[in-house]
Amino acid sequence: MARMEEDGRTVIWRFRRSTPPGVRTQDYPYLVKIYWRYDGEATEGMPPGALHDRMVELEQRLDPIEGSGAGFFVLAISGNNRKEWIWYVADKAAYLIQVSQALHGADPFPVEFETSDDPQWAHFAGLLASVREKAH
């Protein structure tokens, strides 16, 4: 975990320290970002209690996808009026099907998905470099 500053607010990063052991990045070439935007003005940009609980529920529902071989969670960012989860996946469509199945039966989550190609995991490497730079 790391605490960062963004727009004068604390932002919490929870992340992997490295590529998962034995994983070839080119086998998971797609970056998937899941965004949940919220109004956290009353809580200095952090998610209020009940909202935080819903975010934990979303994470718990998505956790088993990692064990399926579809993809790997690499980072969660909380603060400055948003929660963001970043995954690397083998196949975008197959991953989104698994997400849909994982969320089935739950009240809807107000999230947005963004996907891009990143076979070298450059975004992840940049995030790790940023953490290291700010830690020193």
ABEGO torsion letter per residue (X at the ends): XBBBBBGGBBBBBBBBABBBBGBBAAABABBBBBBBBBBAAAAGGBBBAAAAAAAAAAAAAAAAAAAAGABBBABBBBEGGBBBBBBBBABAAAAAAAAAAAABGBBBBBBBBBBBBBAAGAAAAAAAAAAAAAAX
